[in-house]
């Protein structure tokens, strides 16, 4: 355990509890995802700051595969530290009310698009070690959601991206995470909640 609960902001303790409840209730679609789900739950049970960027160097993050209104394109960011086109997402913050709210906040901040709708449940878990471009983080335990932009949405690049662009779902950029097509398919299969 890398820190006592007293060292973790109250908002992060509440968010950790929400993340634990959300993952405990989530029905993993396959054995690999079930194994990750159990790993995430164990991590949260052992680490009071397991959802906090300033807690352990391995912690939860929230990711979003943002589809356009017609589900023909996805919005990807050119990540400055990784140099690849990736889904939107990032660290959880003490003011996030839930894991899903963190995903919505990240999608809105990184896309500049208001009115995004996020799936009720995660669509995928993805644990990945980080390279030397990251300062203190060594591994992200990403909880990924599907999201939909409103019709006519116009993106605005944020300072967190080198670039931001819409890509056809069947013509993703070569310089992207090899798991991206699977994530796009999972997002397109998700149920869009009412706005």
C-alpha positions, -999 to +999 in steps of 0.1 A: +000+000+000+015+033-010-002+057+013-028+060+041-063+070+033-057+102+054-032+114+027-058+111-001-082+139-008-118+131+003-131+135-033-106+109-045-117+084-018-153+089-029-143+085-065-123+053-056-154+039-040-175+048-071-150+032-094-149+000-072-187-002-073-189+004-111-163-022-118-178-047-094-211-044-112-196-045-147-201-077-167-168-083-185-173-095-221-145-121-221-119-138-200-092-112-207-114-084-196-126-103-166-090-108-155-083-071-158-116-063-140-104-084-110-069-068-111-085-033-110-108-043-081-078-057-062-058-026-069-086-003-056-091-025-025-054-023-016-046+013-026-065+042-009-052+065-036-057+039-064-077+063-085-055+094-079-027+106-102-007+117-071-013+084-054+005+053-065+025+054-097+000+028-111-036+043-110-069+044-127-076+067-157-107+073-178-108+069-216-134+077-242-139+066-277-158+095-291-180+088-321-196+114-343-234+116-344-238+091-372-211+067-358-191+070-391-161+087-376-141+088-344-123+118-329-087+109-320-059+130-304-023+129-314-008+123-280+023+145-274+041+121-251+034+089-270+034+102-306+004+081-316-032+088-324-053+077-294-087+079-279-094+108-255-089+105-218-068+111-188-065+113-150-093+114-126-098+145-105-111+151-070-141+170-083-153+142-105-185+127-090-180+093-107-158+074-130-183+080-158-182+118-150-145+117-153-148+102-187-172+129-198-150+157-184-120+143-202-139+140-235-152+175-232-119+191-222-099+174-249-124+178-277-138+212-269-173+198-278-202+205-255-232+181-253-213+148-254-232+117-242-212+089-225-223+053-222-237+042-189-212+013-186-175+009-195-168-008-228-133-019-222-104-020-197-069-015-208-038-016-186-006-002-202+029+006-189+041+040-197+074+051-212+100+076-201+080+105-215+059+104-183+072+119-151+059+099-122+032+076-137+044+040-145+012+023-155-024+034-163-054+012-155-077+028-181-115+024-179-128+032-213-163+044-223-181+050-255-193+085-262-212+103-289-209+139-301-240+159-310-249+165-346-228+193-362-202+192-334-170+211-341-138+201-322-113+225-308-078+213-300-066+216-264-031+222-251-031+184-242-029+174-279-004+179-307-034+175-331-071+165-331-089+150-360-119+129-371-111+096-387-134+072-406-141+041-384-128+019-412-097+040-420-079+047-388-044+063-389-014+040-393+003+057-363-022+046-337-025+020-310-029-015-325-059-021-302-078+009-316-099-010-341-112-032-313-120-002-292-139+015-321-159-017-326-168-019-289-179+017-289-201+012-320-217-018-303-225+001-271-259+015-264-262+052-267-281+067-237-306+094-242-290+129-239 
